[in-house]
Amino acid sequence: MDDKWENLKVGQLIKINKNERFPADLILLKSSDPTGIAYVETINLDGETNLKHKQAITDLQESIYSPSEASTITGIVYCDLPNDQLYSY
C-alpha cells in the first residue's frame, strides 16, 4: 500500500526499496544485505553526498524473514528528544 509520509504513525512498519527517499527518523530493522547494512544518503540533513552505512540490530536481521514476521515484533524504543546532533545518538 502506498501512503504519504505525513500519514505515518509512531510504531508503524514500512518497507523502503532501493533508491527510495524517506524521512530520517526511522529505525532499521532488517536490510536486504545479509550483513544487515544499508547505505543512506544524508545530503538533505548535512549537505554531504557520501553514503553513510547503517546497521540493523543483529537479532532482528537474523530473525525477520517476511513482512508479516516483522509485524509481530513488540518492544519499546528509548531515544533522545529531537535535536541538532546529527552524528551522535
Distance bins in CASP14 RR format, pairs under 12 A and 6 or more apart:
PFRMAT RR
TARGET T0000
AUTHOR 0000-0000-0000
RMODE 2
METHOD distances of the structure
MODEL  1
1 7 0 0 0 0 0 1 0 0 0 0 0
1 8 0 0 0 0 0 1 0 0 0 0 0
1 12 0 0 0 0 0 1 0 0 0 0 0
1 13 0 0 0 0 0 1 0 0 0 0 0
1 14 0 0 0 0 1 0 0 0 0 0 0
1 15 0 0 0 0 0 1 0 0 0 0 0
1 67 0 0 0 0 0 1 0 0 0 0 0
2 14 0 0 0 0 0 1 0 0 0 0 0
2 15 0 0 0 0 0 1 0 0 0 0 0
2 17 0 0 0 0 0 1 0 0 0 0 0
2 20 0 0 0 0 0 1 0 0 0 0 0
3 9 0 0 0 0 0 1 0 0 0 0 0
3 12 0 0 0 0 1 0 0 0 0 0 0
3 14 0 0 0 0 1 0 0 0 0 0 0
3 15 0 0 0 0 0 1 0 0 0 0 0
4 14 0 0 0 0 0 1 0 0 0 0 0
4 23 0 0 0 0 0 1 0 0 0 0 0
5 12 0 0 0 0 0 1 0 0 0 0 0
5 14 0 0 0 0 1 0 0 0 0 0 0
5 16 0 0 0 0 0 1 0 0 0 0 0
5 20 0 0 0 0 0 1 0 0 0 0 0
5 21 0 0 0 0 1 0 0 0 0 0 0
5 22 1 0 0 1 0 0 0 0 0 0 0
5 23 1 0 1 0 0 0 0 0 0 0 0
5 24 0 0 0 0 0 1 0 0 0 0 0
5 25 0 0 0 0 0 1 0 0 0 0 0
5 26 0 0 0 0 0 1 0 0 0 0 0
6 23 0 0 0 0 1 0 0 0 0 0 0
7 14 0 0 0 0 0 1 0 0 0 0 0
7 23 0 0 0 0 0 1 0 0 0 0 0
8 14 1 0 0 1 0 0 0 0 0 0 0
8 16 0 0 0 0 0 1 0 0 0 0 0
8 22 0 0 0 0 1 0 0 0 0 0 0
8 23 1 0 0 1 0 0 0 0 0 0 0
8 25 0 0 0 0 1 0 0 0 0 0 0
8 26 0 0 0 0 1 0 0 0 0 0 0
10 25 0 0 0 0 1 0 0 0 0 0 0
10 26 0 0 0 0 0 1 0 0 0 0 0
10 27 0 0 0 0 0 1 0 0 0 0 0
10 76 0 0 0 0 0 1 0 0 0 0 0
10 77 0 0 0 0 1 0 0 0 0 0 0
10 79 0 0 0 0 0 1 0 0 0 0 0
11 25 0 0 0 0 0 1 0 0 0 0 0
11 26 0 0 0 0 0 1 0 0 0 0 0
11 27 0 0 0 0 1 0 0 0 0 0 0
11 29 0 0 0 0 0 1 0 0 0 0 0
11 70 0 0 0 0 0 1 0 0 0 0 0
11 71 0 0 0 0 0 1 0 0 0 0 0
11 73 0 0 0 0 1 0 0 0 0 0 0
11 74 0 0 0 0 0 1 0 0 0 0 0
11 75 0 0 0 0 1 0 0 0 0 0 0
11 76 0 0 0 0 0 1 0 0 0 0 0
11 77 0 0 0 0 1 0 0 0 0 0 0
12 23 0 0 0 0 0 1 0 0 0 0 0
12 25 0 0 0 0 0 1 0 0 0 0 0
12 26 0 0 0 0 0 1 0 0 0 0 0
12 27 0 0 0 0 0 1 0 0 0 0 0
12 70 0 0 0 0 0 1 0 0 0 0 0
12 71 0 0 0 0 1 0 0 0 0 0 0
13 26 0 0 0 0 1 0 0 0 0 0 0
13 27 0 0 0 0 1 0 0 0 0 0 0
13 28 0 0 0 0 0 1 0 0 0 0 0
13 29 1 0 0 1 0 0 0 0 0 0 0
13 30 0 0 0 0 0 1 0 0 0 0 0
13 60 0 0 0 0 0 1 0 0 0 0 0
13 64 0 0 0 0 0 1 0 0 0 0 0
13 66 0 0 0 0 0 1 0 0 0 0 0
13 67 1 0 0 1 0 0 0 0 0 0 0
13 68 0 0 0 0 0 1 0 0 0 0 0
13 69 0 0 0 0 0 1 0 0 0 0 0
13 70 1 0 1 0 0 0 0 0 0 0 0
13 71 1 0 1 0 0 0 0 0 0 0 0
13 72 0 0 0 0 0 1 0 0 0 0 0
13 73 0 0 0 0 1 0 0 0 0 0 0
13 74 0 0 0 0 0 1 0 0 0 0 0
14 20 0 0 0 0 1 0 0 0 0 0 0
14 22 1 0 0 1 0 0 0 0 0 0 0
14 23 0 0 0 0 1 0 0 0 0 0 0
14 25 0 0 0 0 0 1 0 0 0 0 0
14 26 1 0 0 1 0 0 0 0 0 0 0
14 27 0 0 0 0 0 1 0 0 0 0 0
14 28 0 0 0 0 0 1 0 0 0 0 0
14 29 0 0 0 0 0 1 0 0 0 0 0
14 30 0 0 0 0 0 1 0 0 0 0 0
14 67 0 0 0 0 1 0 0 0 0 0 0
14 70 0 0 0 0 1 0 0 0 0 0 0
14 71 0 0 0 0 0 1 0 0 0 0 0
15 22 0 0 0 0 0 1 0 0 0 0 0
15 26 0 0 0 0 0 1 0 0 0 0 0
15 28 0 0 0 0 0 1 0 0 0 0 0
15 29 0 0 0 0 0 1 0 0 0 0 0
15 30 0 0 0 0 1 0 0 0 0 0 0
15 31 0 0 0 0 0 1 0 0 0 0 0
15 32 0 0 0 0 0 1 0 0 0 0 0
15 64 0 0 0 0 0 1 0 0 0 0 0
15 66 0 0 0 0 0 1 0 0 0 0 0
15 67 1 0 0 1 0 0 0 0 0 0 0
15 68 0 0 0 0 0 1 0 0 0 0 0
15 70 0 0 0 0 1 0 0 0 0 0 0
15 71 0 0 0 0 0 1 0 0 0 0 0
16 22 1 0 1 0 0 0 0 0 0 0 0
16 23 0 0 0 0 0 1 0 0 0 0 0
16 24 0 0 0 0 0 1 0 0 0 0 0
16 26 1 0 0 1 0 0 0 0 0 0 0
16 27 0 0 0 0 0 1 0 0 0 0 0
16 28 0 0 0 0 1 0 0 0 0 0 0
16 29 0 0 0 0 0 1 0 0 0 0 0
16 30 0 0 0 0 0 1 0 0 0 0 0
16 31 0 0 0 0 1 0 0 0 0 0 0
16 32 0 0 0 0 0 1 0 0 0 0 0
16 38 0 0 0 0 1 0 0 0 0 0 0
16 39 0 0 0 0 0 1 0 0 0 0 0
16 40 0 0 0 0 1 0 0 0 0 0 0
16 54 0 0 0 0 0 1 0 0 0 0 0
17 31 0 0 0 0 0 1 0 0 0 0 0
17 32 0 0 0 0 1 0 0 0 0 0 0
17 38 0 0 0 0 0 1 0 0 0 0 0
18 31 0 0 0 0 0 1 0 0 0 0 0
18 32 1 0 0 1 0 0 0 0 0 0 0
18 33 0 0 0 0 0 1 0 0 0 0 0
18 38 0 0 0 0 1 0 0 0 0 0 0
18 39 0 0 0 0 1 0 0 0 0 0 0
18 40 0 0 0 0 0 1 0 0 0 0 0
18 41 0 0 0 0 0 1 0 0 0 0 0
19 38 0 0 0 0 0 1 0 0 0 0 0
19 39 0 0 0 0 0 1 0 0 0 0 0
19 40 0 0 0 0 0 1 0 0 0 0 0
19 41 0 0 0 0 1 0 0 0 0 0 0
19 51 0 0 0 0 0 1 0 0 0 0 0
20 26 0 0 0 0 0 1 0 0 0 0 0
20 38 0 0 0 0 0 1 0 0 0 0 0
20 40 0 0 0 0 0 1 0 0 0 0 0
20 41 0 0 0 0 0 1 0 0 0 0 0
21 40 0 0 0 0 0 1 0 0 0 0 0
21 41 0 0 0 0 1 0 0 0 0 0 0
21 42 0 0 0 0 0 1 0 0 0 0 0
21 43 0 0 0 0 0 1 0 0 0 0 0
21 44 0 0 0 0 1 0 0 0 0 0 0
22 28 0 0 0 0 0 1 0 0 0 0 0
22 38 0 0 0 0 0 1 0 0 0 0 0
22 40 0 0 0 0 1 0 0 0 0 0 0
22 41 0 0 0 0 0 1 0 0 0 0 0
22 42 0 0 0 0 0 1 0 0 0 0 0
22 44 0 0 0 0 0 1 0 0 0 0 0
22 54 0 0 0 0 0 1 0 0 0 0 0
23 40 0 0 0 0 0 1 0 0 0 0 0
23 42 0 0 0 0 0 1 0 0 0 0 0
23 44 0 0 0 0 1 0 0 0 0 0 0
23 45 0 0 0 0 0 1 0 0 0 0 0
24 40 0 0 0 0 1 0 0 0 0 0 0
24 41 0 0 0 0 0 1 0 0 0 0 0
24 42 1 0 0 1 0 0 0 0 0 0 0
24 43 0 0 0 0 0 1 0 0 0 0 0
24 44 1 0 0 1 0 0 0 0 0 0 0
24 45 1 0 1 0 0 0 0 0 0 0 0
24 46 0 0 0 0 0 1 0 0 0 0 0
24 52 0 0 0 0 0 1 0 0 0 0 0
24 54 0 0 0 0 0 1 0 0 0 0 0
24 82 0 0 0 0 0 1 0 0 0 0 0
24 86 0 0 0 0 1 0 0 0 0 0 0
24 89 0 0 0 0 0 1 0 0 0 0 0
25 45 0 0 0 0 0 1 0 0 0 0 0
25 77 0 0 0 0 0 1 0 0 0 0 0
25 79 0 0 0 0 1 0 0 0 0 0 0
25 80 0 0 0 0 0 1 0 0 0 0 0
25 81 0 0 0 0 0 1 0 0 0 0 0
25 82 0 0 0 0 1 0 0 0 0 0 0
25 83 0 0 0 0 0 1 0 0 0 0 0
25 89 0 0 0 0 0 1 0 0 0 0 0
26 38 0 0 0 0 0 1 0 0 0 0 0
26 40 0 0 0 0 1 0 0 0 0 0 0
26 54 0 0 0 0 1 0 0 0 0 0 0
26 56 0 0 0 0 0 1 0 0 0 0 0
26 77 0 0 0 0 0 1 0 0 0 0 0
26 79 0 0 0 0 0 1 0 0 0 0 0
27 38 0 0 0 0 0 1 0 0 0 0 0
27 54 0 0 0 0 1 0 0 0 0 0 0
27 55 0 0 0 0 0 1 0 0 0 0 0
27 56 0 0 0 0 1 0 0 0 0 0 0
27 57 0 0 0 0 1 0 0 0 0 0 0
27 60 0 0 0 0 1 0 0 0 0 0 0
27 70 0 0 0 0 0 1 0 0 0 0 0
27 73 0 0 0 0 0 1 0 0 0 0 0
27 75 0 0 0 0 0 1 0 0 0 0 0
27 76 0 0 0 0 0 1 0 0 0 0 0
27 77 1 0 0 1 0 0 0 0 0 0 0
27 78 0 0 0 0 0 1 0 0 0 0 0
27 79 0 0 0 0 1 0 0 0 0 0 0
27 89 0 0 0 0 0 1 0 0 0 0 0
28 36 1 0 0 1 0 0 0 0 0 0 0
28 37 0 0 0 0 1 0 0 0 0 0 0
28 38 1 0 1 0 0 0 0 0 0 0 0
28 39 0 0 0 0 0 1 0 0 0 0 0
28 40 0 0 0 0 1 0 0 0 0 0 0
28 52 0 0 0 0 0 1 0 0 0 0 0
28 53 0 0 0 0 0 1 0 0 0 0 0
28 54 1 0 1 0 0 0 0 0 0 0 0
28 55 1 0 0 1 0 0 0 0 0 0 0
28 56 1 0 1 0 0 0 0 0 0 0 0
28 57 0 0 0 0 1 0 0 0 0 0 0
28 58 0 0 0 0 0 1 0 0 0 0 0
28 60 0 0 0 0 1 0 0 0 0 0 0
28 61 0 0 0 0 1 0 0 0 0 0 0
28 64 0 0 0 0 0 1 0 0 0 0 0
28 70 0 0 0 0 0 1 0 0 0 0 0
29 36 0 0 0 0 1 0 0 0 0 0 0
29 38 0 0 0 0 0 1 0 0 0 0 0
29 54 0 0 0 0 0 1 0 0 0 0 0
29 55 0 0 0 0 0 1 0 0 0 0 0
29 56 1 0 1 0 0 0 0 0 0 0 0
29 57 1 0 0 1 0 0 0 0 0 0 0
29 58 0 0 0 0 0 1 0 0 0 0 0
29 59 0 0 0 0 0 1 0 0 0 0 0
29 60 1 0 1 0 0 0 0 0 0 0 0
29 61 1 0 0 1 0 0 0 0 0 0 0
29 62 0 0 0 0 0 1 0 0 0 0 0
29 63 0 0 0 0 1 0 0 0 0 0 0
29 64 1 0 0 1 0 0 0 0 0 0 0
29 67 0 0 0 0 0 1 0 0 0 0 0
29 69 0 0 0 0 0 1 0 0 0 0 0
29 70 1 0 0 1 0 0 0 0 0 0 0
29 71 0 0 0 0 0 1 0 0 0 0 0
29 72 0 0 0 0 0 1 0 0 0 0 0
29 73 1 0 0 1 0 0 0 0 0 0 0
29 75 0 0 0 0 0 1 0 0 0 0 0
29 77 0 0 0 0 0 1 0 0 0 0 0
30 36 1 0 0 1 0 0 0 0 0 0 0
30 37 0 0 0 0 0 1 0 0 0 0 0
30 38 0 0 0 0 1 0 0 0 0 0 0
30 54 0 0 0 0 0 1 0 0 0 0 0
30 55 0 0 0 0 0 1 0 0 0 0 0
30 56 1 0 1 0 0 0 0 0 0 0 0
30 57 0 0 0 0 1 0 0 0 0 0 0
30 58 0 0 0 0 0 1 0 0 0 0 0
30 59 0 0 0 0 0 1 0 0 0 0 0
30 60 1 0 0 1 0 0 0 0 0 0 0
30 61 1 0 1 0 0 0 0 0 0 0 0
30 62 0 0 0 0 1 0 0 0 0 0 0
30 63 0 0 0 0 1 0 0 0 0 0 0
30 64 1 0 1 0 0 0 0 0 0 0 0
30 65 0 0 0 0 1 0 0 0 0 0 0
30 66 0 0 0 0 1 0 0 0 0 0 0
30 67 0 0 0 0 1 0 0 0 0 0 0
30 69 0 0 0 0 1 0 0 0 0 0 0
30 70 1 0 0 1 0 0 0 0 0 0 0
30 73 0 0 0 0 0 1 0 0 0 0 0
31 37 1 0 1 0 0 0 0 0 0 0 0
31 38 1 0 1 0 0 0 0 0 0 0 0
31 39 0 0 0 0 1 0 0 0 0 0 0
31 40 0 0 0 0 0 1 0 0 0 0 0
31 53 0 0 0 0 1 0 0 0 0 0 0
31 54 0 0 0 0 1 0 0 0 0 0 0
31 55 0 0 0 0 1 0 0 0 0 0 0
31 56 1 0 1 0 0 0 0 0 0 0 0
31 57 0 0 0 0 0 1 0 0 0 0 0
31 58 0 0 0 0 0 1 0 0 0 0 0
31 60 0 0 0 0 0 1 0 0 0 0 0
31 61 1 0 0 1 0 0 0 0 0 0 0
31 62 0 0 0 0 0 1 0 0 0 0 0
31 64 0 0 0 0 0 1 0 0 0 0 0
32 38 0 0 0 0 1 0 0 0 0 0 0
32 39 0 0 0 0 0 1 0 0 0 0 0
32 56 0 0 0 0 0 1 0 0 0 0 0
32 61 0 0 0 0 0 1 0 0 0 0 0
32 64 0 0 0 0 0 1 0 0 0 0 0
33 39 0 0 0 0 1 0 0 0 0 0 0
33 53 0 0 0 0 1 0 0 0 0 0 0
33 54 0 0 0 0 0 1 0 0 0 0 0
33 55 0 0 0 0 1 0 0 0 0 0 0
33 56 0 0 0 0 1 0 0 0 0 0 0
33 61 0 0 0 0 1 0 0 0 0 0 0
34 56 0 0 0 0 0 1 0 0 0 0 0
34 58 0 0 0 0 0 1 0 0 0 0 0
34 61 0 0 0 0 1 0 0 0 0 0 0
34 62 0 0 0 0 1 0 0 0 0 0 0
35 53 0 0 0 0 1 0 0 0 0 0 0
35 54 0 0 0 0 0 1 0 0 0 0 0
35 55 1 0 0 1 0 0 0 0 0 0 0
35 56 0 0 0 0 1 0 0 0 0 0 0
35 58 0 0 0 0 1 0 0 0 0 0 0
35 61 1 0 0 1 0 0 0 0 0 0 0
35 62 0 0 0 0 0 1 0 0 0 0 0
36 53 0 0 0 0 1 0 0 0 0 0 0
36 54 0 0 0 0 1 0 0 0 0 0 0
36 55 1 0 0 1 0 0 0 0 0 0 0
36 56 1 0 1 0 0 0 0 0 0 0 0
36 57 0 0 0 0 1 0 0 0 0 0 0
36 58 1 0 0 1 0 0 0 0 0 0 0
36 59 0 0 0 0 0 1 0 0 0 0 0
36 60 0 0 0 0 1 0 0 0 0 0 0
36 61 1 0 1 0 0 0 0 0 0 0 0
36 62 0 0 0 0 1 0 0 0 0 0 0
36 64 0 0 0 0 0 1 0 0 0 0 0
37 51 0 0 0 0 0 1 0 0 0 0 0
37 52 0 0 0 0 0 1 0 0 0 0 0
37 53 1 0 1 0 0 0 0 0 0 0 0
37 54 1 0 0 1 0 0 0 0 0 0 0
37 55 1 0 1 0 0 0 0 0 0 0 0
37 56 1 0 0 1 0 0 0 0 0 0 0
37 58 0 0 0 0 0 1 0 0 0 0 0
37 61 0 0 0 0 1 0 0 0 0 0 0
38 51 0 0 0 0 1 0 0 0 0 0 0
38 52 0 0 0 0 1 0 0 0 0 0 0
38 53 1 0 0 1 0 0 0 0 0 0 0
38 54 1 0 1 0 0 0 0 0 0 0 0
38 55 0 0 0 0 1 0 0 0 0 0 0
38 56 1 0 0 1 0 0 0 0 0 0 0
38 61 0 0 0 0 0 1 0 0 0 0 0
39 50 0 0 0 0 1 0 0 0 0 0 0
39 51 1 0 1 0 0 0 0 0 0 0 0
39 52 1 0 0 1 0 0 0 0 0 0 0
39 53 1 0 1 0 0 0 0 0 0 0 0
39 54 1 0 0 1 0 0 0 0 0 0 0
39 55 0 0 0 0 0 1 0 0 0 0 0
40 46 0 0 0 0 0 1 0 0 0 0 0
40 48 0 0 0 0 0 1 0 0 0 0 0
40 49 0 0 0 0 0 1 0 0 0 0 0
40 50 0 0 0 0 0 1 0 0 0 0 0
40 51 1 0 0 1 0 0 0 0 0 0 0
40 52 1 0 1 0 0 0 0 0 0 0 0
40 53 1 0 0 1 0 0 0 0 0 0 0
40 54 1 0 1 0 0 0 0 0 0 0 0
40 55 0 0 0 0 0 1 0 0 0 0 0
40 86 0 0 0 0 0 1 0 0 0 0 0
41 47 0 0 0 0 1 0 0 0 0 0 0
41 48 0 0 0 0 1 0 0 0 0 0 0
41 49 1 0 0 1 0 0 0 0 0 0 0
41 50 0 0 0 0 1 0 0 0 0 0 0
41 51 1 0 1 0 0 0 0 0 0 0 0
41 52 1 0 0 1 0 0 0 0 0 0 0
41 53 0 0 0 0 0 1 0 0 0 0 0
41 54 0 0 0 0 0 1 0 0 0 0 0
42 48 1 0 1 0 0 0 0 0 0 0 0
42 49 0 0 0 0 1 0 0 0 0 0 0
42 50 0 0 0 0 1 0 0 0 0 0 0
42 51 0 0 0 0 1 0 0 0 0 0 0
42 52 1 0 1 0 0 0 0 0 0 0 0
42 53 0 0 0 0 0 1 0 0 0 0 0
42 54 0 0 0 0 0 1 0 0 0 0 0
42 86 1 0 0 1 0 0 0 0 0 0 0
42 87 0 0 0 0 0 1 0 0 0 0 0
43 49 1 0 1 0 0 0 0 0 0 0 0
43 50 0 0 0 0 1 0 0 0 0 0 0
43 51 0 0 0 0 1 0 0 0 0 0 0
43 52 0 0 0 0 0 1 0 0 0 0 0
44 86 0 0 0 0 0 1 0 0 0 0 0
45 52 0 0 0 0 1 0 0 0 0 0 0
45 84 0 0 0 0 0 1 0 0 0 0 0
45 85 0 0 0 0 0 1 0 0 0 0 0
45 86 1 0 1 0 0 0 0 0 0 0 0
45 87 0 0 0 0 0 1 0 0 0 0 0
46 52 0 0 0 0 1 0 0 0 0 0 0
46 84 0 0 0 0 0 1 0 0 0 0 0
46 85 0 0 0 0 0 1 0 0 0 0 0
46 86 1 0 1 0 0 0 0 0 0 0 0
46 87 0 0 0 0 1 0 0 0 0 0 0
47 86 0 0 0 0 0 1 0 0 0 0 0
48 86 0 0 0 0 1 0 0 0 0 0 0
48 87 0 0 0 0 0 1 0 0 0 0 0
52 86 0 0 0 0 1 0 0 0 0 0 0
52 87 0 0 0 0 1 0 0 0 0 0 0
54 61 0 0 0 0 0 1 0 0 0 0 0
54 89 0 0 0 0 0 1 0 0 0 0 0
55 61 0 0 0 0 1 0 0 0 0 0 0
56 62 0 0 0 0 1 0 0 0 0 0 0
56 63 0 0 0 0 0 1 0 0 0 0 0
56 64 0 0 0 0 1 0 0 0 0 0 0
56 70 0 0 0 0 0 1 0 0 0 0 0
57 63 0 0 0 0 1 0 0 0 0 0 0
57 64 0 0 0 0 1 0 0 0 0 0 0
57 73 0 0 0 0 0 1 0 0 0 0 0
57 75 0 0 0 0 0 1 0 0 0 0 0
57 77 0 0 0 0 0 1 0 0 0 0 0
58 64 0 0 0 0 0 1 0 0 0 0 0
59 73 0 0 0 0 0 1 0 0 0 0 0
60 69 0 0 0 0 1 0 0 0 0 0 0
60 70 0 0 0 0 1 0 0 0 0 0 0
60 72 0 0 0 0 0 1 0 0 0 0 0
60 73 1 0 0 1 0 0 0 0 0 0 0
60 75 0 0 0 0 0 1 0 0 0 0 0
61 70 0 0 0 0 0 1 0 0 0 0 0
62 69 0 0 0 0 0 1 0 0 0 0 0
63 69 1 0 0 1 0 0 0 0 0 0 0
63 70 0 0 0 0 1 0 0 0 0 0 0
63 72 0 0 0 0 0 1 0 0 0 0 0
63 73 0 0 0 0 1 0 0 0 0 0 0
64 70 1 0 1 0 0 0 0 0 0 0 0
64 71 0 0 0 0 1 0 0 0 0 0 0
64 72 0 0 0 0 1 0 0 0 0 0 0
64 73 1 0 0 1 0 0 0 0 0 0 0
65 72 0 0 0 0 0 1 0 0 0 0 0
66 72 0 0 0 0 0 1 0 0 0 0 0
67 73 0 0 0 0 0 1 0 0 0 0 0
77 89 0 0 0 0 0 1 0 0 0 0 0
78 89 0 0 0 0 0 1 0 0 0 0 0
79 85 0 0 0 0 0 1 0 0 0 0 0
79 88 0 0 0 0 0 1 0 0 0 0 0
79 89 1 0 0 1 0 0 0 0 0 0 0
80 86 0 0 0 0 0 1 0 0 0 0 0
80 88 0 0 0 0 1 0 0 0 0 0 0
80 89 1 0 0 1 0 0 0 0 0 0 0
81 89 0 0 0 0 0 1 0 0 0 0 0
82 89 0 0 0 0 0 1 0 0 0 0 0
83 89 0 0 0 0 1 0 0 0 0 0 0
END
